[in-house]
Amino acid sequence: MLNLLPLAATSTVVSASSTATAGSSALSMLVTLSPILLIVLVFYFLMIRPQRKREKKTTEMRNSLQVGDEITTVGGVIGRVVMIKEDSLVIETGADRSKLRIKKWAVQGSSTIHDESK
């Protein structure tokens, strides 16, 4: 069969159809990836963000420890802070006042309430 369209008209038709195909493939890719993006957002707001808030609160608690505070360690040891160094604490435990040296990261909680008005 003989092609009656001029060469320029044929290339215009081909480029218009390739543009439409590229636009539809981008849209289909977006539709395909949207459930994955939704799952990532849900994980961020339900798991990652609350975990970061807890870590920040725990770090603030460990940095605000003072001599005399009653703490509980990760291992369950309860004691009173006697001395604070840069990355460790010395605590007294029990009636015989035995002393333990622990790392700050091992402090799970403090039962002493500080006045925040300072």
C-alpha distances in whole Angstrom, upper triangle without the diagonal:
4,7,9,12,14,15,19,17,15,18,21,19,19,23,24,22,24,27,27,27,30,32,32,32,36,37,36,38,41,41,41,44,46,48,49,50,52,54,55,56,58,60,61,62,64,65,65,66,69,70,70,72,75,75,75,78,80,80,81,84,85,85,87,90,93,97,98,95,95,91,90,88,85,87,89,92,94,96,97,96,98,97,93,92,88,86,89,92,95,96,99,99,102,105,106,104,102,100,96,94,90,87,86,82,84,86,84,86,89,91,93,92,92,93,90,92,92
4,6,9,11,13,16,15,13,17,19,18,18,22,23,22,24,27,27,27,30,32,32,33,36,37,37,39,41,42,42,45,47,49,50,51,53,55,55,57,59,60,61,63,65,66,65,66,70,70,70,73,75,75,76,78,80,80,81,84,85,85,87,90,93,97,98,95,95,92,90,88,85,88,90,93,95,96,97,96,99,97,93,92,88,86,89,92,96,97,100,100,102,106,107,105,103,100,96,94,90,87,86,83,85,86,85,87,89,92,93,92,92,93,90,92,92
4,6,8,9,12,11,10,13,15,14,15,18,19,19,21,23,24,24,27,29,29,30,33,34,34,36,38,39,40,42,44,46,47,48,50,52,53,54,56,58,58,60,62,63,62,63,67,67,67,69,72,72,72,75,77,77,78,81,82,82,84,87,90,94,95,92,92,89,88,86,83,85,87,90,92,94,95,93,96,94,90,89,85,83,86,89,93,94,97,97,100,103,104,102,100,97,94,91,88,84,83,80,82,83,82,84,86,89,90,89,89,90,86,88,89
4,6,9,12,10,10,13,15,14,16,19,19,19,22,24,24,25,28,29,30,31,34,35,35,37,39,40,41,43,45,48,49,49,51,53,54,55,57,59,59,61,63,64,64,65,68,69,68,71,73,73,74,76,78,78,79,82,83,83,85,88,91,95,96,93,93,90,89,87,84,87,89,92,93,95,96,94,97,95,92,90,86,85,88,91,94,95,98,99,101,105,106,103,102,99,95,93,89,86,84,81,84,85,83,85,88,90,91,90,90,90,87,89,89
4,6,8,6,7,10,11,11,13,15,16,17,19,21,21,23,25,26,27,29,31,32,33,35,37,37,38,41,42,45,46,46,48,51,51,52,54,56,56,58,60,61,61,61,65,66,65,67,70,70,70,73,75,75,76,79,80,80,82,85,88,92,93,90,90,87,86,84,82,84,86,89,90,92,93,91,94,92,88,87,83,82,85,87,91,92,95,96,98,102,103,100,99,96,92,90,86,83,81,78,81,82,80,82,85,87,88,87,87,87,84,85,86
4,6,6,7,9,10,11,13,15,16,17,19,21,22,23,25,27,28,29,31,33,34,35,37,38,39,41,43,46,47,47,49,51,51,52,55,57,57,58,61,62,61,61,65,66,65,67,70,70,70,73,75,74,76,79,79,79,81,84,88,91,93,90,90,87,86,84,82,84,86,89,90,92,93,91,93,91,88,86,82,81,84,87,91,92,95,95,98,102,103,100,98,96,92,89,86,82,81,78,81,82,80,82,84,87,88,87,86,87,83,85,85
4,6,5,7,9,10,11,13,15,16,17,19,21,21,23,25,26,27,29,31,32,33,35,37,37,39,41,44,44,44,47,49,49,50,53,54,54,56,58,59,58,59,63,63,63,65,68,67,67,71,72,72,73,76,77,76,79,82,85,88,90,87,88,85,83,82,79,82,84,86,88,89,90,88,91,88,85,83,79,78,81,84,88,89,92,93,96,99,100,97,96,93,89,86,83,79,78,75,78,79,78,79,82,85,86,84,84,84,81,83,83
4,5,5,6,9,10,11,13,15,16,17,19,20,21,23,25,26,27,29,30,32,33,35,36,38,39,42,43,43,45,48,47,48,51,53,52,54,57,58,56,57,61,61,60,63,66,65,65,68,70,69,71,74,74,74,76,79,83,86,88,85,85,83,81,80,77,80,82,85,86,87,88,86,88,86,83,81,77,76,79,82,86,87,90,91,94,97,98,95,94,91,87,85,81,78,76,73,76,77,76,77,80,82,83,82,81,82,78,80,80
4,6,5,6,9,10,11,13,14,16,17,19,20,22,23,25,26,28,29,31,32,33,35,37,38,41,42,42,44,46,47,47,50,52,52,53,56,57,56,56,60,61,60,62,65,65,65,68,70,69,71,74,74,74,76,79,83,86,88,85,85,82,81,80,77,80,82,84,86,87,88,86,89,87,83,81,78,76,80,82,86,87,90,91,94,97,98,95,94,91,88,85,81,78,76,73,76,77,75,77,79,82,83,82,81,81,78,79,80
4,5,5,6,9,10,11,13,15,16,17,19,20,22,23,25,26,27,29,31,32,33,35,36,39,40,40,42,45,45,46,49,50,50,52,54,55,54,55,59,60,59,61,64,64,64,67,69,68,70,73,73,73,76,78,82,85,87,84,84,81,80,78,75,78,80,83,84,86,86,85,87,85,82,80,77,75,78,81,85,86,89,89,92,96,97,94,92,89,86,83,80,76,75,72,74,75,74,76,78,81,82,81,80,81,77,79,80
4,5,5,6,9,10,10,12,14,15,16,18,20,21,23,24,26,27,29,30,31,33,35,38,38,38,40,43,43,44,46,48,48,50,52,53,52,53,56,57,56,58,61,61,61,64,66,65,67,70,70,70,73,75,79,82,84,81,81,78,77,75,72,75,77,80,81,83,83,82,84,82,79,77,73,72,75,78,81,83,86,86,89,93,94,91,89,86,83,80,77,73,72,69,71,73,71,73,76,78,79,78,78,78,75,76,77
4,5,5,6,9,10,11,12,14,15,17,19,20,21,23,24,26,27,29,30,32,33,36,37,37,39,42,42,42,45,47,46,48,51,52,51,51,55,56,55,57,60,60,60,63,65,64,65,68,69,69,71,74,77,81,83,80,80,77,76,74,72,75,77,79,80,82,82,81,83,81,78,76,73,71,74,77,81,82,85,86,89,92,93,90,89,86,82,80,76,73,71,68,71,72,70,72,74,77,78,76,76,76,73,74,75
4,6,5,6,9,10,11,12,14,16,17,18,20,21,23,24,26,27,29,30,32,35,36,36,38,40,41,41,44,46,46,47,50,51,50,51,54,55,55,57,60,60,60,63,65,64,66,68,69,69,71,74,78,81,83,80,80,77,76,74,71,74,76,79,80,82,82,81,84,82,78,77,73,72,75,77,81,82,85,85,88,92,93,90,89,86,82,80,76,73,71,68,71,71,70,71,74,76,78,76,76,76,73,75,75
4,6,5,6,9,10,11,12,14,15,16,18,20,21,22,24,26,27,28,30,33,34,34,36,39,39,40,42,44,44,46,48,49,48,49,52,53,53,55,58,58,58,61,63,62,64,67,67,67,70,72,76,79,81,78,78,75,73,72,69,72,74,76,78,79,80,79,81,80,76,74,71,69,72,75,79,80,83,83,86,90,90,88,86,83,80,77,74,70,69,66,68,69,68,70,72,75,76,75,75,75,72,74,74
4,5,5,6,9,10,10,12,14,15,17,18,20,21,23,24,25,27,29,32,32,32,34,37,37,37,40,42,42,44,46,47,46,47,50,51,50,52,55,55,55,58,60,60,61,64,65,64,67,70,73,76,78,75,75,72,71,69,67,70,72,74,76,77,78,76,79,77,73,72,68,67,70,72,76,77,80,81,84,87,88,85,84,81,78,75,71,68,66,63,66,67,66,67,70,72,73,72,72,72,69,71,71
4,5,5,6,9,10,11,13,14,16,17,18,20,21,23,24,26,27,30,31,31,33,36,36,36,39,41,41,42,45,46,45,46,49,50,50,52,55,55,55,58,59,59,60,63,64,64,66,69,73,76,78,75,75,72,71,69,67,69,71,74,75,77,77,76,79,77,73,72,68,67,70,72,76,77,80,80,83,87,88,85,84,81,78,75,71,68,66,63,66,67,65,66,69,71,73,71,71,71,68,70,70
4,5,5,6,9,10,11,12,14,15,16,18,20,21,22,24,26,29,30,30,32,34,35,35,38,40,40,41,44,45,44,45,48,49,49,51,54,54,54,57,59,59,60,63,64,64,66,69,72,76,77,74,74,71,70,68,65,68,70,73,74,76,77,75,78,76,73,71,68,66,69,72,75,76,79,80,82,86,87,84,83,80,77,74,71,67,66,63,65,66,64,66,68,71,72,71,71,71,68,70,70
4,5,5,6,9,10,10,12,14,15,16,18,20,21,22,24,27,28,28,30,32,33,33,36,38,38,40,42,43,42,43,46,47,47,49,52,51,52,55,56,56,58,61,61,61,64,66,70,73,75,72,72,69,67,66,63,66,68,70,72,73,74,73,75,74,70,69,65,63,66,69,73,73,77,77,80,83,84,82,80,77,74,71,68,64,63,60,62,63,62,63,66,68,70,69,69,69,66,68,68
4,5,5,6,9,10,11,12,14,15,17,18,20,21,23,26,27,26,28,31,31,32,34,36,36,38,40,41,40,41,44,45,45,47,50,50,50,53,54,54,55,58,59,59,61,64,68,71,73,69,70,67,66,64,61,64,66,69,70,72,72,71,73,72,68,67,63,62,65,67,71,72,75,75,78,82,83,80,79,76,72,70,66,63,61,58,61,61,60,61,64,66,68,66,66,66,63,65,65
4,5,5,6,9,10,11,12,14,15,17,18,20,21,24,25,25,27,30,30,31,33,35,35,37,39,40,40,40,44,45,44,46,49,49,50,52,54,54,56,58,59,59,62,64,68,71,73,69,69,67,65,64,61,64,66,68,70,71,72,71,74,72,69,67,64,62,65,68,71,72,75,75,78,81,83,80,79,76,73,70,67,63,61,58,61,61,60,61,64,66,67,66,66,66,63,65,66
4,5,5,6,9,10,10,12,14,15,16,18,20,23,24,24,26,28,29,30,32,34,34,36,38,39,38,39,43,44,43,46,48,48,49,52,53,53,55,57,58,59,61,63,67,70,72,68,68,65,64,62,59,62,64,67,68,70,71,70,73,71,67,66,63,61,64,66,70,70,74,74,76,80,81,78,77,74,71,69,65,62,60,57,59,60,58,60,63,65,66,65,65,66,63,65,66
4,6,5,6,9,10,10,12,14,15,16,18,21,22,22,24,26,26,27,30,32,32,34,36,37,36,37,40,41,41,43,45,45,46,49,50,50,52,55,55,55,58,60,64,67,69,66,66,63,61,60,57,60,62,64,66,67,68,67,70,68,64,63,59,58,61,63,67,68,71,71,74,77,78,76,74,71,68,66,62,59,57,54,56,57,56,57,60,62,64,63,63,63,60,62,62
4,5,5,6,9,10,11,12,14,16,17,20,21,20,22,25,25,26,28,30,30,32,34,35,35,35,39,40,39,41,44,44,45,47,49,49,50,53,54,54,56,59,63,66,67,64,64,61,60,59,56,59,61,63,65,66,67,66,69,67,63,62,59,57,60,62,66,67,70,70,73,76,78,75,73,71,67,65,61,58,56,53,56,56,55,56,59,61,62,61,61,61,58,60,61
4,5,5,6,9,10,10,12,14,15,18,19,19,21,24,24,25,27,29,30,31,33,35,34,35,38,39,39,41,44,44,45,47,49,49,51,53,55,55,57,60,63,66,68,64,64,61,60,58,56,58,60,63,64,66,67,66,69,67,64,63,60,58,60,63,66,67,70,70,72,76,77,75,73,71,67,65,62,58,56,53,55,56,54,56,58,61,62,61,61,62,59,61,61
4,5,5,6,9,10,10,12,14,17,18,18,20,22,23,24,26,28,28,30,32,33,33,34,37,38,38,40,42,43,43,46,48,48,49,52,53,53,55,58,61,65,66,63,63,59,58,56,53,56,58,61,62,64,65,64,67,65,62,61,57,56,58,61,64,65,68,68,70,74,75,73,71,69,65,63,59,56,54,51,53,54,52,54,57,59,61,60,60,61,58,60,61
4,5,5,6,9,10,11,12,15,16,15,18,20,20,21,24,25,26,27,30,31,30,31,34,35,35,37,40,40,40,43,45,45,46,49,50,50,52,55,58,62,63,60,60,57,55,54,51,54,56,59,60,62,62,61,64,62,59,58,54,53,55,58,61,62,65,65,68,71,73,70,69,66,63,60,57,53,52,48,51,51,50,51,54,56,58,57,57,57,54,56,57
4,5,5,6,9,10,10,14,15,15,16,19,20,20,22,24,25,26,28,30,29,30,33,35,35,36,39,39,40,43,44,45,46,49,50,50,52,55,58,62,63,59,59,56,55,54,51,54,55,58,59,61,62,61,64,63,59,58,55,53,56,58,62,62,65,65,68,71,73,70,69,66,63,61,57,54,52,49,51,51,49,51,54,56,57,56,56,57,54,56,57
4,5,5,6,9,10,12,14,14,16,18,19,20,22,24,25,26,28,29,29,31,33,34,35,37,39,40,41,43,45,45,47,49,50,51,53,55,59,62,63,60,59,56,55,53,50,53,55,58,59,61,62,61,64,63,60,59,56,54,56,58,62,62,65,65,67,71,72,70,68,66,62,60,57,54,52,49,50,51,49,51,54,56,57,56,57,58,55,57,58
4,5,5,6,8,11,11,12,14,16,17,18,20,22,22,24,26,27,27,28,31,32,32,34,37,37,38,40,42,42,44,46,47,48,50,52,56,59,60,57,57,54,52,50,48,50,52,55,56,58,59,58,61,60,56,55,52,50,53,55,58,59,62,62,64,68,69,67,65,63,59,57,53,50,49,45,47,48,47,48,51,53,55,54,54,55,53,55,56
4,5,5,6,9,10,10,12,14,15,15,18,20,20,22,24,25,25,26,29,30,30,32,34,35,35,38,40,40,41,44,45,46,48,50,54,57,58,55,55,51,50,49,46,49,50,53,54,56,57,56,59,58,55,54,51,49,51,53,57,57,60,60,63,66,68,65,64,61,58,56,52,49,47,44,46,46,45,46,49,51,53,51,52,52,50,52,53
4,6,5,8,10,10,11,14,15,16,17,19,21,22,23,25,25,26,29,30,31,33,35,36,36,39,40,41,43,45,46,47,49,51,55,58,59,55,55,52,50,49,46,49,50,54,55,57,58,57,60,59,56,55,52,50,52,54,58,58,61,60,63,66,68,66,64,62,59,57,53,50,48,45,47,47,45,46,49,51,53,52,52,53,50,53,54
4,6,7,8,10,11,13,14,16,17,19,20,22,23,24,24,26,29,29,30,32,34,35,36,38,40,40,42,44,45,46,48,51,54,57,58,55,54,51,49,48,45,47,49,52,53,56,57,56,59,58,55,54,51,49,51,53,56,57,60,59,62,65,67,64,63,61,57,55,51,48,47,43,45,46,44,46,49,51,53,52,52,53,51,53,54
4,6,5,6,9,10,11,13,14,16,17,19,20,21,21,23,25,26,27,29,31,31,33,35,36,37,39,41,42,43,45,47,51,54,55,51,51,48,46,45,42,44,46,49,50,52,54,53,56,55,51,50,47,45,48,50,53,53,56,56,59,62,63,61,60,57,54,52,48,45,43,40,42,43,41,42,45,48,49,49,49,50,47,50,51
4,5,5,6,9,10,11,12,14,15,17,18,20,20,21,24,25,25,27,30,30,31,33,35,36,37,40,41,42,44,46,50,53,54,50,50,47,45,44,41,44,45,48,49,52,53,52,55,54,51,50,47,45,47,49,53,53,56,55,58,61,63,60,59,57,53,52,48,45,43,40,41,42,40,41,44,46,48,47,47,48,45,48,49
4,5,5,6,9,10,10,12,14,15,16,18,19,20,22,23,25,26,28,29,31,32,34,35,37,38,40,41,43,45,49,52,52,49,48,45,43,42,39,42,43,46,47,50,51,50,54,53,50,49,47,44,46,48,51,51,54,53,56,59,61,58,57,55,52,50,46,43,42,38,40,40,38,39,42,44,46,45,46,47,45,48,49
4,5,5,6,9,10,11,12,15,15,16,16,18,21,21,22,25,26,27,28,31,32,33,35,37,37,39,41,43,46,49,50,47,46,43,41,40,37,39,41,44,45,48,49,48,51,50,47,47,44,41,43,45,49,49,52,51,54,57,58,56,55,53,49,47,44,41,39,36,37,38,36,38,41,43,45,44,45,46,44,46,47
4,5,5,6,9,10,11,13,14,15,15,16,19,20,21,23,25,25,26,29,30,31,33,35,36,37,39,41,45,48,49,45,45,42,40,39,36,39,41,44,45,47,48,47,50,49,46,45,42,40,42,44,48,48,51,50,53,57,58,56,54,52,49,47,43,40,38,35,37,37,35,36,39,41,43,42,43,44,41,44,45
4,5,5,6,9,10,11,12,14,15,15,18,19,20,22,24,25,26,28,30,31,32,34,35,37,38,40,44,47,48,45,44,41,39,38,36,39,40,43,44,46,47,46,50,49,46,45,43,40,42,44,47,47,50,50,52,56,57,55,54,52,48,47,43,40,38,35,36,37,34,35,38,40,42,41,42,43,40,43,44
4,5,5,6,9,10,10,12,13,14,16,17,19,21,22,23,25,27,28,29,31,33,34,35,37,39,43,46,46,43,42,39,37,36,33,36,37,40,41,43,45,44,48,47,44,43,41,38,40,42,45,45,48,47,49,53,54,52,51,49,46,44,40,38,36,32,34,34,32,33,36,38,40,39,40,42,39,42,43
4,5,5,6,9,10,10,10,12,15,15,16,18,20,21,22,24,26,26,28,30,31,32,34,36,40,43,44,41,40,37,35,34,31,34,36,39,40,42,43,42,45,44,41,41,38,36,38,39,43,43,46,45,48,52,53,50,49,47,44,42,38,35,33,30,32,32,30,32,34,37,39,38,39,40,37,40,41
4,5,5,6,9,10,10,10,13,15,15,17,19,20,21,23,25,26,27,29,31,32,33,35,39,42,43,40,39,36,35,34,32,35,36,39,40,41,42,42,45,44,41,40,38,36,38,39,43,43,46,45,48,51,53,50,49,47,44,42,38,35,33,30,32,32,30,31,34,36,37,36,37,38,35,38,39
4,5,5,6,8,9,10,12,14,15,16,18,20,21,22,24,26,27,29,30,31,33,35,39,42,42,39,38,35,34,33,30,33,34,37,38,40,41,41,44,43,41,40,38,36,38,39,42,42,44,44,46,50,51,49,48,46,43,41,38,35,33,30,31,31,28,29,32,34,36,35,36,37,35,38,39
4,6,5,5,7,9,10,11,13,15,16,17,19,21,22,23,25,26,28,29,31,33,36,39,40,37,36,33,31,30,27,30,31,34,35,37,39,38,41,41,38,38,35,33,34,36,39,39,42,41,43,47,49,46,45,43,40,38,34,32,30,26,28,28,26,27,30,32,34,34,35,36,34,37,38
4,6,6,5,6,9,10,10,12,14,15,16,18,20,21,22,24,26,27,29,31,34,38,38,35,34,32,30,29,27,30,31,34,35,36,37,37,40,39,36,36,33,31,33,34,38,38,41,40,43,46,48,45,44,42,39,37,33,30,28,25,27,27,25,26,29,31,33,32,32,34,31,34,35
4,6,6,6,7,10,11,11,14,15,16,17,19,21,22,24,25,27,28,30,34,37,38,34,34,31,30,29,27,30,31,34,34,36,37,36,40,39,36,36,34,32,33,35,38,38,40,40,43,46,48,45,44,42,39,38,34,31,29,26,27,27,25,25,28,30,31,30,31,32,30,32,34
4,7,7,7,9,11,12,13,15,17,17,19,21,22,23,25,27,28,30,33,36,37,33,32,29,28,27,25,28,29,32,32,34,36,35,39,38,36,36,34,32,33,34,37,36,39,38,41,44,46,43,43,41,38,37,33,30,28,25,26,26,23,24,26,28,30,29,31,32,30,33,34
4,6,6,6,9,10,11,12,15,16,17,18,20,21,23,25,26,28,31,34,35,31,30,27,26,25,22,25,26,29,30,32,33,33,36,36,33,33,31,29,30,31,34,34,36,36,38,42,43,41,40,38,35,33,30,27,25,22,23,23,20,22,25,27,29,28,30,31,29,33,34
4,6,5,6,9,10,11,12,14,15,17,19,20,21,23,25,26,30,33,34,31,30,27,26,24,22,25,26,29,30,32,33,32,35,34,31,31,29,26,28,30,33,33,36,36,38,42,43,41,40,37,34,32,29,26,23,20,22,22,20,22,24,27,29,28,29,30,28,32,32
4,5,5,6,9,10,11,13,14,15,17,19,20,21,23,25,29,32,33,29,29,26,25,25,23,26,27,30,30,32,32,31,35,34,31,31,28,26,28,29,33,33,36,36,38,42,43,41,40,37,34,33,29,26,24,21,23,22,20,21,23,26,27,26,27,28,25,28,29
4,5,5,6,9,10,11,12,14,15,17,19,20,21,23,27,30,30,27,26,24,23,22,20,24,24,27,27,29,30,29,32,32,29,30,28,26,27,28,31,30,33,33,35,39,40,38,37,35,32,31,27,25,22,19,21,20,17,18,20,22,24,23,24,26,24,27,28
4,5,5,6,9,10,11,12,14,15,17,18,20,22,25,28,29,25,25,22,21,20,17,21,22,24,25,27,28,27,30,30,27,27,25,23,24,25,28,28,31,31,33,37,38,36,35,32,30,28,24,22,19,16,18,17,15,16,19,22,23,23,24,26,24,28,28
4,5,5,6,9,10,10,12,14,15,16,18,20,24,27,28,25,25,22,21,20,19,22,23,26,26,27,28,27,30,29,26,25,23,21,23,24,28,28,31,31,34,38,39,36,35,33,30,28,24,21,18,16,18,17,16,17,19,22,23,23,23,25,23,26,26
4,5,5,6,9,10,11,12,14,15,17,19,22,26,27,23,23,21,20,20,19,23,23,25,25,26,26,25,29,28,25,25,23,22,23,24,27,27,30,30,33,36,38,35,35,32,30,28,24,22,19,16,18,17,15,15,17,20,21,20,20,22,19,23,23
4,5,5,6,9,10,11,12,14,15,17,21,24,24,21,20,18,17,17,15,19,19,21,21,23,23,23,26,26,23,24,22,20,21,22,25,24,27,27,30,33,35,32,31,29,26,25,21,19,16,14,15,14,12,12,15,17,19,18,19,21,19,23,24
4,5,5,6,9,10,11,12,14,16,20,23,24,20,20,17,17,16,14,18,19,21,21,22,23,22,25,24,21,21,19,17,18,19,23,23,26,26,29,33,34,31,30,28,25,23,19,16,14,11,13,12,11,12,15,18,19,19,20,22,20,24,24
4,5,5,6,9,10,11,12,15,18,22,23,20,20,18,18,18,17,21,21,23,23,23,23,22,25,23,20,20,18,17,19,20,23,23,27,27,31,34,35,32,31,28,26,24,20,18,14,13,15,14,13,13,15,18,19,18,18,19,17,21,21
4,5,5,6,9,10,11,13,16,20,20,17,18,15,16,16,16,20,20,21,20,21,21,20,23,22,19,20,19,17,19,19,22,22,25,25,28,31,33,30,29,27,25,23,20,18,14,13,15,13,11,11,12,14,15,14,15,16,15,18,19
4,5,5,6,9,10,11,15,18,19,15,15,13,13,12,12,16,16,17,17,18,18,17,20,20,17,18,17,15,15,16,19,19,22,22,25,28,30,27,26,24,21,20,16,14,11,9,11,9,8,8,10,13,14,14,15,17,16,20,20
4,5,5,6,9,10,14,17,19,16,17,14,15,14,14,18,18,19,19,19,19,17,20,18,15,15,14,12,14,15,18,19,22,23,26,29,30,27,26,24,21,19,16,13,9,8,11,10,10,11,12,15,16,16,16,18,16,20,19
4,6,5,6,9,12,16,17,15,16,14,16,16,16,20,20,21,20,19,18,16,19,18,15,16,14,14,15,16,19,19,22,24,27,30,31,27,27,24,22,20,18,15,11,12,14,12,12,11,11,14,14,13,13,15,13,16,16
4,5,5,7,10,13,14,11,12,11,12,13,14,17,17,17,16,16,15,14,17,16,14,15,15,14,14,14,17,16,19,20,23,26,27,24,24,22,20,18,16,14,10,11,12,9,9,8,7,11,10,10,10,13,12,16,16
4,6,6,9,12,14,11,12,10,11,11,13,16,16,16,15,14,14,12,15,14,11,12,11,10,10,10,14,14,17,19,22,25,26,22,22,19,17,15,12,10,7,8,9,7,8,8,8,12,12,13,13,16,15,19,18
4,6,9,12,14,12,14,13,15,15,16,19,20,19,18,17,16,13,15,13,10,11,10,10,11,11,15,16,19,21,24,27,28,24,24,21,19,17,14,12,8,10,12,10,12,12,11,15,14,14,13,15,14,17,16
4,6,10,12,10,13,12,15,15,17,20,20,19,18,16,14,12,14,13,11,12,12,13,13,12,15,15,18,20,24,26,27,23,24,21,20,18,16,15,11,13,15,12,13,11,10,12,11,11,9,11,11,14,12
4,7,9,7,9,9,12,13,16,18,18,16,14,13,11,8,11,10,8,11,12,12,11,9,12,12,15,17,20,22,23,19,20,17,16,15,13,13,9,12,13,10,12,10,8,11,9,10,9,12,13,16,15
4,6,6,9,10,14,15,18,20,19,18,15,13,10,7,9,8,7,11,12,13,12,10,11,11,14,16,19,21,22,18,19,16,16,15,15,15,12,15,16,13,15,13,10,12,9,11,9,12,13,16,14
4,6,9,11,14,16,19,20,19,17,14,11,8,5,5,6,7,11,13,14,12,9,9,9,11,14,17,18,19,15,16,14,14,14,14,15,13,17,16,14,16,15,12,13,11,13,12,15,16,18,17
4,6,9,13,15,19,20,18,16,13,9,6,5,6,9,10,14,17,17,15,11,11,9,10,12,14,16,17,13,15,13,14,15,15,17,15,18,17,14,16,14,11,11,9,11,11,14,17,19,18
4,6,10,12,16,17,16,14,11,8,6,5,8,10,11,14,16,16,14,11,11,9,11,12,15,16,18,15,16,14,15,15,14,15,13,16,15,12,13,10,7,7,5,9,9,13,15,18,17
4,7,10,14,15,12,11,7,6,4,6,10,12,13,16,18,18,15,12,12,9,9,10,12,14,16,13,15,13,13,14,14,15,14,15,14,10,11,9,6,6,6,10,12,15,17,20,20
4,7,10,11,10,8,6,6,6,7,11,13,13,16,17,16,13,11,11,9,10,10,13,16,17,15,15,13,12,13,11,12,11,12,10,7,8,6,4,6,8,11,13,17,18,22,22
4,7,8,6,6,5,7,9,10,14,15,15,18,19,17,14,12,13,10,11,10,13,16,18,16,15,14,12,13,11,12,11,12,9,6,6,5,6,8,11,14,16,20,21,25,25
4,5,5,5,7,8,11,11,15,15,15,16,17,14,12,11,12,10,12,11,14,18,19,16,15,14,11,11,9,10,9,9,5,4,5,7,9,11,14,17,19,22,23,27,27
4,5,7,10,12,15,15,18,19,18,19,19,16,14,14,15,14,16,15,17,21,22,20,18,17,14,14,10,11,10,9,5,6,5,8,11,14,17,19,21,25,25,29,29
4,6,9,12,15,16,19,19,19,20,21,18,15,15,15,14,15,13,15,19,20,18,16,15,13,13,11,12,13,12,8,9,9,11,14,16,19,22,24,27,28,32,32
4,6,10,13,15,18,19,19,21,22,19,17,15,15,13,14,12,13,17,18,17,16,15,13,14,12,14,14,13,10,9,9,10,12,13,16,19,22,26,27,31,31
4,7,10,12,15,16,17,19,21,18,15,13,12,10,10,8,10,13,15,13,12,11,10,12,10,13,13,14,10,9,10,11,12,13,15,19,21,25,27,30,30
4,7,10,13,15,16,19,21,19,16,13,12,9,9,7,8,12,14,12,12,11,11,13,12,14,14,15,12,10,10,10,10,10,12,16,18,22,24,27,27
4,7,9,12,13,16,19,17,14,11,9,6,5,5,7,10,12,9,10,9,9,11,11,13,13,15,12,10,12,11,10,10,11,15,17,21,23,26,25
4,6,9,11,15,17,17,14,10,8,5,5,7,10,12,13,9,11,9,10,11,12,14,13,16,14,12,13,12,10,10,10,13,15,18,21,23,23
4,6,7,11,14,13,11,7,6,4,7,9,13,15,15,11,12,9,10,10,10,12,11,14,13,11,13,12,10,12,11,14,14,18,19,22,21
4,7,10,14,14,11,8,6,5,7,10,13,15,14,10,11,8,10,10,11,13,13,17,16,14,17,16,14,15,14,17,17,20,22,24,22
4,7,10,11,9,6,5,7,10,13,17,18,17,14,13,10,10,9,11,12,12,15,15,14,17,17,15,17,16,18,18,20,22,24,22
4,7,8,6,5,7,9,12,15,19,21,21,17,16,13,12,10,10,10,9,13,13,12,16,16,14,17,16,18,17,19,20,22,20
4,6,5,6,8,12,15,18,22,24,23,19,18,15,13,10,10,9,9,13,14,14,17,18,17,20,19,21,20,22,22,25,22
4,6,8,11,14,18,21,25,27,26,23,21,18,16,12,12,9,9,11,14,14,17,18,18,21,20,22,20,23,22,25,22
4,7,11,13,17,19,23,26,26,22,20,17,14,11,9,6,6,8,10,11,15,16,17,20,20,22,21,24,23,26,24
4,7,10,14,16,20,22,22,18,17,13,10,7,6,4,5,8,9,10,14,15,15,18,18,21,20,24,24,27,25
4,6,10,13,16,19,19,15,14,10,8,6,5,6,6,10,10,9,13,14,13,16,16,18,18,22,22,25,23
4,7,10,14,16,15,11,10,6,6,4,6,9,10,13,12,11,15,15,14,17,16,19,20,23,24,27,25
4,7,10,13,12,9,8,5,5,6,8,11,11,14,12,11,14,14,12,14,14,18,18,22,24,26,25
4,7,9,9,5,6,4,6,9,11,14,15,17,15,14,16,16,14,15,15,19,20,23,25,28,27
4,7,8,5,6,6,8,11,12,15,16,18,15,14,16,15,14,15,16,19,21,25,27,30,29
4,6,5,7,9,11,14,16,19,20,22,18,17,18,18,17,16,17,21,23,27,29,32,32
4,5,8,11,14,17,19,22,23,25,22,21,22,21,19,19,19,23,25,28,31,33,33
4,6,9,12,16,18,22,23,25,22,22,23,23,21,21,22,25,27,30,33,35,34
4,6,10,13,15,19,20,22,20,19,21,20,19,19,19,22,24,27,30,32,31
4,7,10,13,17,18,21,18,18,20,20,19,20,20,24,25,29,31,34,32
4,7,10,13,15,18,15,15,18,18,18,19,19,23,24,27,29,32,30
4,6,10,12,14,12,13,15,16,16,18,19,22,23,27,28,31,30
4,7,10,12,11,11,15,16,16,19,19,23,23,26,28,30,29
4,7,8,7,8,12,14,14,17,18,21,22,25,26,29,28
4,5,6,8,11,13,14,18,19,21,21,25,25,28,27
4,5,6,9,11,12,15,16,18,18,21,21,25,23
4,6,8,11,13,16,18,19,20,23,23,26,25
4,6,9,12,15,17,19,20,24,24,28,27
4,6,8,11,13,15,17,20,21,24,24
4,7,10,13,15,17,20,20,24,24
4,7,9,11,13,17,17,21,22
4,6,8,10,14,15,19,19
4,6,10,13,15,18,19
4,6,10,12,15,16
4,7,9,12,13
4,6,9,10
4,6,7
4,6
4
